[in-house]
Amino acid sequence: MKALDLKHIFHKELDVIYGKNEVESFFFLCTEHYLNIPRIQLTLEPEFTFTKSETGTFFKVLEDLKKQKPIQYILGETEFYSLKFKVNEHVLIPRPETEELVDWSVKCHSERSEESQIKILDIGTGSGCIAISLAKNLPRAKVYALDVSKEALAIARKNAEINKVDIEFIEADILKLSKDSSLWEDVALRQMGLFDTIVSNPPYVRNLEKAEIKPNVLDNEPHLALFVEDEKPLQFYKAITKFAVENLKPKGQLFFEINQYLGDETKQLLIDSGLGEVELKKDLNGNDRMLKGIK
């Protein structure tokens, strides 16, 4: 089947769900992923034809997209901060907003004079996108990454190998660690000492906000990493902030991605904890999305 004919079928079946531009993007992502054929080649070769097997693969993708399965899960990978990451149903698909958080952290570290190795902890690492991006861009840093999910950590370890960075992964529940500091010693990591930076993109979507979530996210991505109870929307922020106050060095930095609707409340939480120079930062869409505090 000609590539142009197959692309036409994609548009006919999917435009009503996703819109023309996104469907176009899906099609060319697939040609690059499955066939290693760049978009420009198909533009220059309008008669380019897929084999029967290749066409079958695309029709399977089409069926998954009609069910609103995310293209990143279909392909099993995505790009984040110019790096490749494996993803599956056990980890969140990295978002552009989180790239902004990473970029802010990288720039803040670049402004500091670093005579010795700095220590960074990523809490709720998921795919490892934050920890790995920081390790890749801050080669003098020793990076640790914590998650409660064994399945997520398996993906994160693969991503660290793919991107050739050395990260120490920790399976632990931050909610329990913050309540009982002795558990941190049981994790056998006390020898790490205090951290220069703690960064986290914890679950922050309230159940009452589910109506705003698209079906492709709601029906596919892990709820454990997305949602919090309406009556306890800041439980992870409280736990991580308490942990940070106890485990950051003086002048150590805490970075958060936050719920855009709870910017002021989350900022006040950091102020009340005794952190200084608390800064609330908007993302490129103008939403309150990031916080930084200094011990």
Backbone as JSON, one array per atom type, in Angstrom:
{
  "sequence": "MKALDLKHIFHKELDVIYGKNEVESFFFLCTEHYLNIPRIQLTLEPEFTFTKSETGTFFKVLEDLKKQKPIQYILGETEFYSLKFKVNEHVLIPRPETEELVDWSVKCHSERSEESQIKILDIGTGSGCIAISLAKNLPRAKVYALDVSKEALAIARKNAEINKVDIEFIEADILKLSKDSSLWEDVALRQMGLFDTIVSNPPYVRNLEKAEIKPNVLDNEPHLALFVEDEKPLQFYKAITKFAVENLKPKGQLFFEINQYLGDETKQLLIDSGLGEVELKKDLNGNDRMLKGIK",
  "N": [[0.85, -1.2, 0.0], [0.47, 2.24, -0.8], [2.23, 4.85, 0.89], [0.99, 7.34, 1.02], [-1.71, 6.68, 0.68], [-2.18, 5.17, 2.95], [-1.72, 7.05, 4.91], [-3.86, 8.73, 4.39], [-5.97, 7.09, 5.23], [-5.45, 7.02, 7.97], [-6.01, 9.71, 8.62], [-8.74, 9.82, 7.93], [-9.89, 8.06, 9.77], [-9.08, 9.03, 12.26], [-8.96, 11.83, 12.56], [-11.25, 13.07, 13.62], [-11.08, 12.45, 16.26], [-8.55, 13.31, 17.21], [-7.69, 15.52, 15.74], [-6.37, 17.08, 12.78], [-3.6, 17.87, 12.62], [-2.33, 16.54, 14.76], [-2.77, 13.88, 14.09], [-1.32, 13.71, 11.74], [1.23, 14.01, 12.85], [1.34, 11.65, 14.4], [1.4, 9.68, 12.38], [3.86, 10.11, 11.07], [5.62, 9.79, 13.17], [5.35, 7.07, 13.53], [6.33, 6.06, 11.07], [8.99, 6.73, 11.29], [9.7, 5.36, 13.62], [9.05, 2.58, 13.23], [10.0, 2.01, 10.65], [12.21, 3.48, 10.2], [12.17, 5.64, 8.5], [12.41, 8.89, 7.53], [10.32, 11.83, 7.67], [10.75, 13.63, 5.57], [11.63, 12.0, 3.5], [9.36, 10.59, 2.67], [7.9, 12.69, 1.72], [9.39, 13.45, -0.47], [9.23, 11.19, -1.99], [6.54, 10.4, -3.3], [5.38, 8.07, -4.27], [6.1, 6.09, -2.6], [5.94, 2.86, -1.19], [4.49, 0.65, 1.21], [5.28, -2.59, 2.56], [3.27, -5.6, 2.84], [3.44, -6.63, 5.44], [4.43, -4.4, 6.84], [2.32, -2.63, 6.43], [0.36, -3.96, 7.88], [1.31, -3.64, 10.48], [0.91, -0.89, 10.8], [-1.85, -0.72, 10.67], [-2.52, -2.0, 13.02], [-1.54, -0.17, 14.87], [-3.26, 1.91, 14.24], [-5.72, 0.89, 15.17], [-5.21, 0.81, 17.92], [-4.87, 3.54, 18.41], [-7.42, 4.46, 17.83], [-8.72, 3.52, 20.04], [-7.83, 5.3, 21.8], [-5.37, 4.9, 23.01], [-2.3, 6.05, 24.24], [0.12, 7.37, 21.98], [2.75, 7.2, 22.75], [2.86, 4.99, 24.44], [2.15, 3.03, 22.65], [4.31, 3.03, 20.85], [6.23, 2.58, 22.7], [8.14, 4.29, 23.6], [9.47, 7.62, 24.16], [10.4, 11.1, 23.76], [12.31, 13.21, 25.84], [13.53, 16.16, 27.08], [15.43, 16.19, 25.07], [16.35, 13.58, 25.1], [16.05, 9.98, 24.79], [13.44, 7.9, 26.04], [12.23, 4.89, 27.41], [8.87, 3.92, 27.81], [5.98, 2.64, 29.53], [2.81, 1.24, 30.63], [3.22, 1.43, 33.35], [4.43, 3.76, 34.06], [4.24, 7.34, 34.1], [3.73, 9.3, 31.16], [6.25, 11.43, 30.19], [5.99, 15.0, 30.52], [5.9, 18.22, 28.79], [5.88, 20.31, 30.66], [7.3, 19.27, 32.76], [9.8, 19.13, 31.65], [10.42, 21.82, 31.75], [10.74, 22.15, 34.49], [13.03, 20.57, 34.93], [14.84, 22.02, 33.36], [14.94, 24.45, 34.73], [16.1, 23.62, 37.13], [18.6, 22.67, 36.19], [19.71, 25.06, 35.21], [19.87, 26.55, 37.57], [21.76, 25.1, 38.98], [23.93, 25.39, 37.32], [24.61, 27.97, 37.75], [25.82, 27.96, 40.16], [28.91, 27.68, 41.96], [30.69, 24.78, 41.8], [32.67, 22.98, 43.54], [32.94, 20.48, 44.6], [31.5, 17.18, 44.25], [28.03, 17.24, 43.69], [24.98, 16.2, 45.31], [21.98, 14.79, 44.33], [18.54, 14.14, 44.74], [15.81, 12.54, 43.34], [12.46, 12.34, 43.85], [9.87, 10.06, 43.51], [10.33, 8.98, 40.92], [9.42, 7.62, 38.61], [9.54, 7.1, 35.2], [12.11, 7.85, 35.3], [12.82, 10.17, 34.09], [13.37, 12.81, 35.06], [15.56, 12.48, 36.88], [17.48, 11.22, 35.22], [17.81, 13.08, 33.14], [18.88, 15.21, 34.6], [21.25, 14.02, 35.52], [22.53, 13.62, 33.1], [22.96, 16.2, 32.2], [24.27, 17.44, 34.23], [27.08, 16.53, 34.84], [28.82, 16.39, 37.0], [27.32, 15.68, 39.13], [26.03, 13.41, 41.63], [23.45, 11.27, 41.36], [20.41, 10.24, 42.82], [17.46, 8.22, 42.83], [14.13, 7.8, 43.72], [11.33, 5.64, 44.15], [8.07, 4.28, 44.76], [7.1, 2.23, 43.27], [7.88, -0.89, 42.04], [7.75, -1.75, 39.41], [7.9, 0.64, 37.96], [10.49, 1.44, 38.64], [11.96, -0.52, 37.35], [11.68, 0.2, 34.66], [12.87, 2.72, 34.81], [15.51, 2.04, 35.41], [16.27, 0.76, 33.03], [16.14, 2.97, 31.33], [18.17, 4.54, 32.35], [20.37, 3.02, 31.63], [20.13, 3.1, 28.83], [20.61, 5.79, 28.36], [23.09, 6.05, 29.36], [23.93, 6.8, 32.04], [24.85, 6.94, 35.49], [22.95, 6.04, 38.08], [21.64, 5.79, 41.35], [19.13, 3.76, 42.36], [16.21, 3.67, 44.41], [13.88, 1.79, 46.15], [11.16, 2.78, 47.78], [8.67, 4.22, 50.0], [7.76, 7.44, 50.13], [5.89, 8.66, 51.76], [5.82, 7.07, 54.03], [8.49, 7.22, 54.81], [8.73, 9.88, 55.55], [7.17, 10.01, 57.8], [8.39, 8.32, 59.62], [11.49, 8.67, 60.37], [13.49, 6.88, 60.91], [13.17, 4.81, 59.17], [14.46, 5.62, 56.91], [17.11, 5.11, 57.47], [16.94, 2.36, 57.51], [16.72, 1.84, 54.85], [19.24, 1.74, 54.19], [20.85, 3.79, 53.25], [21.94, 5.89, 54.5], [24.59, 6.53, 54.44], [24.84, 8.16, 52.31], [24.64, 10.74, 53.13], [23.73, 14.24, 53.4], [21.64, 16.0, 51.02], [22.27, 18.11, 48.18], [20.33, 18.95, 46.48], [16.86, 18.35, 46.19], [14.37, 17.07, 44.17], [11.1, 16.89, 42.79], [8.24, 15.53, 41.15], [5.44, 14.94, 42.19], [2.37, 12.95, 42.7], [-0.48, 14.93, 41.99], [-2.99, 15.58, 41.01], [-6.28, 16.25, 41.77], [-9.13, 14.2, 42.58], [-11.47, 15.51, 41.92], [-10.75, 16.89, 39.71], [-10.71, 15.17, 37.64], [-12.47, 15.29, 35.52], [-11.32, 17.04, 33.79], [-9.33, 15.67, 32.62], [-8.06, 14.05, 29.79], [-9.44, 11.2, 28.01], [-7.47, 9.44, 26.97], [-5.38, 9.71, 28.74], [-6.58, 9.25, 31.26], [-7.55, 6.63, 31.03], [-5.32, 5.1, 30.65], [-2.79, 5.86, 31.81], [-0.85, 5.44, 34.86], [-2.77, 5.62, 37.75], [-1.82, 5.76, 40.32], [0.39, 7.41, 40.15], [-0.69, 9.78, 39.44], [-3.07, 10.78, 40.83], [-4.55, 12.3, 43.78], [-6.31, 12.28, 46.92], [-9.23, 14.3, 47.3], [-9.51, 15.64, 49.74], [-6.98, 15.63, 50.75], [-4.96, 17.08, 49.18], [-2.34, 17.97, 49.19], [-0.72, 16.07, 50.32], [1.59, 14.65, 49.5], [3.37, 16.73, 49.03], [3.65, 17.83, 51.56], [4.87, 15.68, 52.9], [7.25, 15.34, 51.4], [8.43, 17.85, 51.64], [8.88, 17.97, 54.42], [10.7, 15.86, 54.62], [12.73, 16.93, 53.04], [13.54, 19.2, 54.51], [14.78, 17.91, 56.6], [16.8, 16.51, 55.31], [18.26, 17.98, 53.48], [21.25, 19.82, 52.72], [22.5, 22.79, 54.35], [21.55, 25.67, 52.57], [20.68, 24.05, 50.6], [18.57, 23.0, 47.83], [15.1, 22.75, 47.07], [13.01, 21.52, 44.63], [9.86, 21.59, 43.04], [7.3, 20.22, 40.89], [4.01, 21.36, 40.46], [0.44, 21.38, 41.24], [-1.47, 23.41, 39.22], [-3.63, 24.81, 40.22], [-3.2, 25.08, 42.89], [-1.15, 26.71, 43.62], [-0.56, 28.93, 45.41], [-1.2, 27.82, 47.91], [0.61, 25.68, 48.04], [3.02, 27.0, 47.92], [2.89, 28.44, 50.34], [3.07, 26.33, 52.1], [5.77, 25.57, 51.86], [6.97, 27.89, 52.83], [6.0, 27.95, 55.48], [7.32, 25.75, 56.43], [9.81, 26.6, 56.92], [11.59, 26.99, 54.9], [13.5, 29.14, 52.76], [13.58, 31.99, 50.46], [11.51, 31.3, 48.71], [10.14, 30.54, 45.63], [7.65, 30.9, 43.24], [6.89, 29.7, 40.1], [5.78, 30.23, 36.77], [4.65, 28.14, 34.03], [5.23, 27.7, 30.45], [2.71, 28.04, 29.48], [1.57, 29.83, 31.12], [0.66, 28.98, 33.58], [0.7, 28.42, 37.13], [3.27, 26.4, 38.02], [5.71, 25.47, 39.02], [7.87, 25.24, 41.85], [10.37, 26.55, 44.02], [12.47, 26.23, 46.82], [14.77, 27.24, 49.38], [16.92, 25.81, 51.78]],
  "CA": [[0.0, 0.0, 0.0], [1.22, 3.48, -0.83], [2.25, 5.59, 2.15], [-0.02, 8.4, 0.96], [-3.02, 6.07, 0.89], [-2.27, 4.77, 4.36], [-1.87, 8.3, 5.69], [-5.24, 9.18, 4.19], [-6.82, 6.26, 6.1], [-5.22, 7.53, 9.33], [-6.78, 10.95, 8.78], [-10.17, 9.52, 7.84], [-10.33, 7.36, 10.98], [-8.62, 9.61, 13.52], [-9.03, 13.3, 12.66], [-12.36, 13.48, 14.46], [-10.68, 12.22, 17.65], [-7.33, 14.01, 17.62], [-7.39, 16.69, 14.93], [-5.53, 16.75, 11.63], [-2.16, 18.05, 12.86], [-1.82, 15.49, 15.64], [-2.78, 12.62, 13.33], [-0.14, 13.81, 10.87], [2.39, 13.75, 13.7], [1.31, 10.22, 14.73], [1.77, 8.88, 11.22], [5.29, 10.22, 10.8], [6.31, 9.16, 14.29], [5.34, 5.63, 13.26], [7.23, 5.72, 9.97], [10.37, 6.82, 11.79], [9.94, 4.34, 14.65], [8.98, 1.21, 12.73], [10.66, 1.81, 9.36], [13.38, 4.35, 10.13], [11.99, 6.48, 7.32], [12.07, 10.25, 7.96], [9.19, 12.5, 7.02], [11.16, 14.26, 4.31], [11.74, 10.98, 2.45], [8.02, 10.31, 2.15], [7.49, 13.87, 0.96], [10.12, 13.45, -1.74], [8.89, 9.97, -2.74], [5.09, 10.23, -3.16], [4.96, 6.72, -4.66], [6.69, 5.12, -1.66], [4.97, 1.81, -0.88], [4.77, -0.23, 2.34], [5.03, -4.02, 2.35], [2.06, -6.1, 3.51], [3.74, -6.72, 6.87], [4.52, -3.04, 7.36], [0.96, -2.1, 6.44], [-0.32, -4.6, 9.01], [1.76, -2.97, 11.71], [0.27, 0.43, 10.88], [-3.27, -0.91, 10.97], [-2.6, -2.31, 14.45], [-1.38, 1.13, 15.53], [-4.51, 2.63, 13.99], [-6.76, 0.37, 16.08], [-4.87, 1.28, 19.28], [-5.14, 4.97, 18.48], [-8.89, 4.62, 17.86], [-9.1, 3.26, 21.43], [-7.2, 6.41, 22.53], [-4.14, 4.51, 23.7], [-1.29, 7.06, 23.9], [1.1, 6.97, 20.96], [4.03, 6.88, 23.41], [2.77, 3.6, 24.91], [2.13, 2.17, 21.46], [5.68, 2.94, 20.35], [7.07, 2.13, 23.8], [9.2, 5.25, 23.89], [9.18, 9.03, 23.93], [11.56, 11.98, 23.92], [12.18, 14.17, 26.95], [14.74, 16.96, 27.26], [16.33, 15.75, 23.98], [16.81, 12.22, 25.38], [15.06, 8.93, 24.54], [13.01, 7.17, 27.22], [11.24, 3.83, 27.31], [7.7, 4.12, 28.68], [4.87, 1.7, 29.44], [1.66, 1.6, 31.46], [3.63, 1.55, 34.75], [5.02, 5.08, 34.3], [3.63, 8.47, 33.41], [4.4, 9.83, 29.97], [6.84, 12.74, 30.56], [5.29, 16.17, 29.97], [6.72, 19.42, 28.54], [6.0, 21.1, 31.89], [8.37, 18.68, 33.57], [11.05, 19.58, 31.02], [10.69, 23.15, 32.27], [11.26, 21.95, 35.84], [14.41, 20.1, 34.77], [15.63, 23.13, 32.83], [15.12, 25.4, 35.84], [17.07, 23.03, 38.05], [19.91, 22.66, 35.53], [20.22, 26.44, 35.17], [20.21, 26.97, 38.93], [23.02, 24.45, 39.34], [25.0, 25.94, 36.49], [24.96, 29.28, 38.3], [26.55, 27.75, 41.41], [30.27, 27.15, 41.82], [30.63, 23.42, 42.32], [34.02, 22.47, 43.68], [32.84, 19.05, 44.89], [30.34, 16.51, 43.65], [26.76, 17.52, 44.34], [24.09, 15.05, 45.45], [20.61, 15.13, 43.95], [17.55, 13.08, 44.93], [14.53, 12.68, 42.63], [11.46, 11.57, 44.59], [8.78, 9.7, 42.61], [11.06, 9.13, 39.65], [8.67, 7.09, 37.46], [10.39, 6.65, 34.09], [13.47, 8.33, 35.53], [13.1, 11.27, 33.16], [13.99, 13.95, 35.74], [16.87, 12.08, 37.4], [18.39, 10.93, 34.11], [18.1, 14.34, 32.46], [19.79, 15.97, 35.46], [22.55, 13.34, 35.5], [23.13, 13.82, 31.78], [23.31, 17.6, 32.01], [25.11, 17.86, 35.35], [27.95, 15.36, 34.96], [29.5, 16.36, 38.3], [26.35, 15.32, 40.17], [25.67, 12.03, 41.95], [21.98, 11.34, 41.37], [19.63, 9.14, 43.4], [16.07, 8.31, 42.38], [13.28, 6.99, 44.6], [9.94, 5.41, 43.74], [7.4, 3.2, 45.49], [6.7, 1.2, 42.32], [8.94, -1.77, 41.54], [7.64, -1.78, 37.94], [8.42, 1.92, 37.46], [11.94, 1.43, 38.8], [12.53, -1.39, 36.31], [11.75, 1.03, 33.46], [13.86, 3.78, 35.05], [16.85, 1.45, 35.29], [16.52, 0.59, 31.59], [16.38, 4.29, 30.74], [19.51, 4.99, 32.77], [21.32, 2.28, 30.78], [20.03, 3.63, 27.46], [21.19, 7.14, 28.31], [24.48, 5.94, 29.84], [24.18, 7.55, 33.27], [24.92, 6.11, 36.7], [22.0, 6.53, 39.08], [21.31, 4.8, 42.39], [17.67, 3.71, 42.5], [15.75, 3.3, 45.75], [12.46, 1.45, 46.24], [10.67, 3.21, 49.09], [7.46, 5.03, 50.04], [8.12, 8.7, 50.76], [4.92, 8.97, 52.81], [6.26, 6.34, 55.22], [9.8, 7.74, 55.21], [8.59, 11.19, 56.2], [6.54, 9.81, 59.11], [9.33, 7.61, 60.49], [12.8, 8.93, 59.78], [14.37, 5.72, 61.1], [13.04, 3.97, 57.99], [15.47, 6.06, 55.95], [18.31, 4.35, 57.8], [16.69, 0.97, 57.12], [16.94, 1.74, 53.41], [20.7, 1.55, 54.11], [21.42, 4.82, 52.39], [22.35, 7.0, 55.32], [25.95, 6.9, 54.07], [24.79, 9.19, 51.27], [24.73, 12.06, 53.72], [22.68, 15.17, 53.03], [21.54, 16.3, 49.59], [22.34, 19.49, 47.72], [19.06, 19.24, 45.8], [15.79, 17.36, 46.1], [13.42, 17.47, 43.14], [9.99, 15.95, 42.74], [6.97, 15.76, 40.46], [4.61, 13.92, 42.84], [0.95, 12.98, 42.31], [-1.11, 16.17, 42.48], [-4.31, 15.83, 40.41], [-7.38, 15.85, 42.66], [-10.19, 13.44, 41.93], [-12.47, 16.45, 41.4], [-10.25, 17.41, 38.44], [-10.69, 14.1, 36.64], [-13.28, 15.69, 34.36], [-10.46, 17.81, 32.89], [-8.31, 14.77, 32.08], [-8.46, 13.39, 28.55], [-9.58, 9.75, 28.16], [-6.23, 8.7, 26.68], [-4.59, 9.74, 29.97], [-7.36, 8.67, 32.34], [-7.75, 5.2, 30.85], [-4.07, 4.39, 30.36], [-1.64, 6.17, 32.65], [-1.03, 4.91, 36.23], [-3.45, 6.53, 38.67], [-0.96, 5.9, 41.49], [1.32, 8.52, 39.93], [-1.44, 10.96, 39.01], [-4.17, 11.33, 41.62], [-4.58, 12.38, 45.24], [-7.67, 12.47, 47.45], [-9.62, 15.71, 47.31], [-9.34, 16.23, 51.07], [-5.54, 15.66, 51.1], [-4.3, 17.32, 47.89], [-0.92, 18.31, 49.34], [-0.08, 15.11, 51.23], [2.95, 14.33, 49.06], [4.18, 17.93, 49.19], [3.96, 17.93, 52.99], [5.81, 14.63, 53.24], [8.54, 15.58, 50.75], [9.0, 19.06, 52.24], [9.4, 17.56, 55.73], [11.9, 15.06, 54.35], [13.75, 17.84, 52.51], [14.05, 20.02, 55.61], [15.65, 17.05, 57.42], [17.85, 15.83, 54.54], [19.0, 18.9, 52.63], [22.32, 20.59, 53.32], [22.24, 24.24, 54.39], [21.52, 26.26, 51.22], [20.18, 23.06, 49.65], [17.4, 23.44, 47.07], [13.96, 21.86, 46.84], [12.24, 21.87, 43.43], [8.6, 20.86, 42.86], [6.24, 20.52, 39.94], [2.83, 21.48, 41.31], [-0.9, 21.57, 40.7], [-1.61, 24.83, 38.86], [-4.71, 25.43, 41.0], [-2.83, 25.11, 44.3], [0.16, 27.37, 43.7], [-0.39, 29.73, 46.63], [-1.23, 26.92, 49.07], [1.85, 24.9, 48.08], [4.07, 27.96, 48.26], [2.79, 28.71, 51.78], [3.55, 25.13, 52.78], [7.24, 25.66, 51.92], [7.31, 29.01, 53.73], [5.7, 27.52, 56.85], [8.28, 24.71, 56.84], [11.06, 27.27, 57.25], [12.43, 27.19, 53.72], [13.59, 30.54, 52.38], [13.67, 32.35, 49.05], [10.53, 30.47, 48.0], [9.79, 31.15, 44.35], [6.61, 30.24, 42.45], [7.21, 30.0, 38.71], [4.78, 29.82, 35.79], [5.15, 27.41, 32.87], [5.1, 28.45, 29.21], [1.29, 28.3, 29.25], [1.12, 30.84, 32.07], [0.08, 28.35, 34.77], [1.59, 28.18, 38.26], [3.62, 25.01, 37.78], [6.95, 25.06, 39.66], [8.25, 25.91, 43.1], [11.71, 26.32, 44.53], [12.75, 26.76, 48.14], [16.15, 27.06, 49.83], [17.02, 25.54, 53.2]],
  "C": [[0.88, 1.25, 0.0], [1.12, 4.21, 0.52], [1.19, 6.68, 2.17], [-1.43, 7.87, 1.2], [-3.23, 5.69, 2.34], [-2.44, 5.99, 5.25], [-3.28, 8.85, 5.57], [-6.2, 8.39, 5.09], [-6.68, 6.72, 7.56], [-6.06, 8.78, 9.57], [-8.28, 10.67, 8.79], [-10.69, 8.93, 9.15], [-10.08, 8.15, 12.27], [-8.79, 11.11, 13.67], [-10.12, 13.77, 13.6], [-12.02, 13.34, 15.95], [-9.57, 13.18, 18.07], [-7.1, 15.35, 16.9], [-6.34, 16.37, 13.89], [-4.04, 16.82, 11.93], [-1.58, 16.94, 13.73], [-1.78, 14.15, 14.93], [-1.6, 12.58, 12.37], [1.13, 13.47, 11.65], [2.48, 12.27, 14.06], [1.86, 9.39, 13.58], [3.28, 8.92, 10.99], [6.15, 9.71, 11.96], [6.43, 7.65, 14.05], [6.29, 5.25, 12.13], [8.69, 5.78, 10.42], [10.68, 5.7, 12.76], [10.03, 2.94, 14.05], [9.83, 0.97, 11.48], [11.94, 2.62, 9.21], [13.37, 5.22, 8.87], [11.59, 7.89, 7.77], [10.96, 10.85, 7.11], [9.56, 13.04, 5.65], [11.24, 13.25, 3.17], [10.39, 10.67, 1.83], [7.49, 11.49, 1.34], [8.12, 13.88, -0.42], [9.77, 12.24, -2.61], [7.4, 9.67, -2.59], [4.59, 8.83, -3.54], [5.49, 5.65, -3.7], [5.61, 4.14, -1.19], [5.43, 0.96, 0.3], [4.53, -1.68, 1.95], [3.75, -4.4, 3.09], [2.26, -6.16, 5.01], [3.79, -5.34, 7.51], [3.14, -2.39, 7.45], [0.17, -2.67, 7.61], [0.04, -3.97, 10.34], [1.05, -1.64, 11.89], [-1.22, 0.31, 11.18], [-3.48, -1.27, 12.44], [-2.47, -1.03, 15.27], [-2.67, 1.93, 15.41], [-5.6, 2.2, 14.96], [-6.49, 0.83, 17.51], [-5.16, 2.76, 19.44], [-6.64, 5.26, 18.52], [-9.43, 4.37, 19.27], [-8.5, 4.3, 22.38], [-6.06, 5.95, 23.44], [-3.06, 5.51, 23.29], [-0.24, 6.54, 22.93], [2.43, 6.57, 21.61], [4.02, 5.44, 23.93], [2.76, 2.63, 23.74], [3.55, 1.95, 20.93], [6.64, 2.44, 21.43], [8.19, 3.08, 24.15], [8.71, 6.67, 23.63], [10.46, 9.83, 24.09], [11.29, 12.96, 25.04], [13.53, 14.86, 27.12], [15.85, 16.49, 26.32], [16.95, 14.37, 24.23], [15.68, 11.23, 25.1], [14.74, 8.18, 25.83], [12.02, 6.08, 26.85], [10.09, 4.17, 28.26], [6.72, 2.97, 28.47], [3.81, 2.1, 30.45], [2.01, 1.77, 32.94], [4.2, 2.93, 35.08], [4.24, 6.15, 33.55], [4.43, 8.81, 32.15], [4.95, 11.22, 30.33], [6.19, 13.89, 29.8], [6.26, 17.33, 29.71], [6.91, 20.27, 29.79], [7.14, 20.59, 32.76], [9.74, 19.0, 32.98], [11.42, 20.97, 31.54], [11.26, 23.09, 33.69], [12.73, 21.52, 35.8], [15.31, 21.25, 34.32], [15.91, 24.16, 33.91], [16.19, 24.9, 36.8], [18.48, 23.04, 37.46], [20.52, 24.07, 35.54], [20.63, 26.94, 36.55], [21.54, 26.34, 39.37], [24.19, 25.04, 38.56], [25.48, 27.29, 37.02], [25.79, 29.16, 39.58], [27.97, 27.27, 41.12], [30.31, 25.8, 42.52], [32.04, 22.83, 42.38], [34.0, 20.96, 43.95], [31.58, 18.49, 44.26], [29.07, 16.85, 44.42], [25.89, 16.27, 44.35], [22.65, 15.49, 45.23], [19.72, 13.92, 44.19], [16.27, 13.44, 44.2], [13.53, 11.77, 43.31], [10.23, 11.35, 43.72], [9.26, 9.72, 41.18], [10.31, 8.6, 38.44], [9.6, 6.53, 36.4], [11.85, 7.02, 34.29], [13.81, 9.57, 34.74], [13.79, 12.46, 33.84], [15.42, 13.6, 36.17], [17.88, 11.9, 36.27], [18.76, 12.19, 33.36], [19.06, 15.2, 33.28], [21.18, 15.35, 35.44], [23.29, 13.59, 34.19], [23.66, 15.24, 31.61], [24.16, 18.18, 33.14], [26.07, 16.72, 35.67], [28.72, 15.27, 36.28], [28.59, 15.89, 39.43], [26.28, 13.81, 40.38], [24.16, 12.03, 42.18], [21.38, 10.05, 41.94], [18.18, 9.33, 42.98], [15.22, 7.31, 43.16], [11.89, 6.83, 44.01], [9.38, 4.25, 44.55], [7.09, 2.01, 44.6], [7.89, 0.42, 41.79], [8.95, -1.77, 40.01], [8.18, -0.49, 37.32], [9.95, 1.93, 37.54], [12.63, 0.55, 37.76], [12.68, -0.61, 35.0], [12.83, 2.11, 33.62], [15.29, 3.25, 34.92], [17.23, 1.24, 33.82], [16.87, 1.92, 30.94], [17.73, 4.85, 31.14], [20.58, 4.3, 31.92], [21.33, 2.85, 29.36], [20.76, 4.96, 27.33], [22.58, 7.22, 28.95], [24.77, 6.89, 31.0], [24.13, 6.6, 34.45], [24.03, 6.73, 37.77], [21.75, 5.41, 40.09], [19.8, 4.87, 42.63], [17.28, 3.12, 43.85], [14.26, 2.97, 45.69], [11.98, 1.76, 47.65], [9.45, 4.1, 48.93], [7.77, 6.31, 50.8], [7.14, 9.08, 51.87], [5.3, 8.28, 54.12], [7.6, 6.89, 55.74], [9.66, 9.05, 55.98], [7.97, 11.07, 57.59], [7.51, 9.18, 60.11], [10.72, 7.72, 59.89], [13.76, 7.76, 59.96], [14.29, 4.77, 59.91], [14.07, 4.34, 56.93], [16.79, 5.33, 56.2], [18.16, 2.89, 57.39], [16.89, 0.77, 55.62], [18.44, 1.58, 53.12], [21.37, 2.57, 53.2], [21.9, 6.03, 53.19], [23.78, 7.46, 54.97], [25.98, 7.94, 52.97], [24.99, 10.58, 51.86], [23.57, 12.94, 53.27], [22.76, 15.52, 51.55], [21.7, 17.8, 49.34], [21.0, 19.91, 47.1], [18.12, 18.05, 45.93], [14.78, 17.9, 45.1], [12.31, 16.44, 43.06], [8.83, 16.47, 41.88], [6.0, 14.71, 41.0], [3.18, 13.92, 42.3], [0.29, 14.24, 42.85], [-2.49, 16.44, 41.88], [-5.39, 15.34, 41.36], [-8.45, 15.08, 41.89], [-11.24, 14.36, 41.3], [-12.04, 17.04, 40.05], [-10.22, 16.36, 37.34], [-11.45, 14.46, 35.37], [-12.44, 16.45, 33.34], [-9.44, 16.91, 32.17], [-8.85, 14.06, 30.84], [-8.53, 11.87, 28.74], [-8.29, 8.98, 27.91], [-5.29, 8.69, 27.87], [-5.31, 8.95, 31.06], [-7.44, 7.15, 32.25], [-6.46, 4.41, 30.69], [-2.94, 4.64, 31.34], [-1.91, 5.78, 34.11], [-1.61, 5.93, 37.2], [-2.62, 6.77, 39.94], [-0.04, 7.11, 41.37], [0.61, 9.83, 39.6], [-2.26, 11.6, 40.12], [-3.93, 11.32, 43.13], [-6.03, 12.6, 45.66], [-7.97, 13.96, 47.56], [-9.33, 16.39, 48.65], [-7.87, 16.29, 51.51], [-4.7, 15.95, 49.85], [-2.8, 17.57, 47.99], [-0.16, 17.28, 50.18], [1.35, 14.77, 50.81], [3.88, 15.54, 49.23], [4.57, 18.12, 50.66], [5.04, 16.92, 53.37], [7.2, 14.92, 52.66], [9.22, 16.82, 51.32], [9.59, 18.75, 53.61], [10.7, 16.78, 55.56], [13.04, 15.95, 53.88], [14.37, 18.68, 53.62], [15.04, 19.21, 56.45], [16.88, 16.55, 56.65], [18.55, 16.7, 53.5], [20.14, 19.54, 53.41], [21.87, 22.04, 53.49], [22.45, 24.83, 53.0], [21.08, 25.25, 50.16], [18.86, 23.5, 49.04], [16.35, 22.34, 46.97], [13.19, 22.38, 45.64], [11.0, 20.98, 43.34], [7.94, 21.22, 41.54], [4.95, 20.45, 40.73], [1.54, 21.53, 40.51], [-1.12, 23.06, 40.46], [-2.67, 25.55, 39.69], [-4.33, 25.63, 42.47], [-1.47, 25.78, 44.51], [0.38, 28.1, 45.01], [-0.33, 28.84, 47.87], [0.08, 26.13, 49.19], [3.03, 25.8, 48.43], [4.07, 28.25, 49.76], [3.29, 27.55, 52.6], [5.07, 25.18, 52.93], [7.68, 26.76, 52.87], [7.12, 28.59, 55.18], [6.71, 26.49, 57.36], [9.63, 25.31, 57.2], [12.0, 27.45, 56.08], [12.4, 28.67, 53.31], [13.65, 30.74, 50.88], [12.71, 31.52, 48.19], [10.03, 31.21, 46.77], [8.77, 30.29, 43.62], [6.78, 30.67, 41.0], [6.12, 29.46, 37.78], [5.43, 29.02, 34.67], [4.89, 28.25, 31.61], [3.65, 28.76, 28.86], [0.71, 29.31, 30.24], [0.49, 30.28, 33.32], [1.13, 28.24, 35.88], [1.99, 26.7, 38.24], [4.85, 24.54, 38.54], [7.22, 25.88, 40.9], [9.69, 25.58, 43.42], [11.83, 26.95, 45.91], [14.17, 26.43, 48.53], [16.16, 26.82, 51.34], [17.92, 26.6, 53.87]]
}
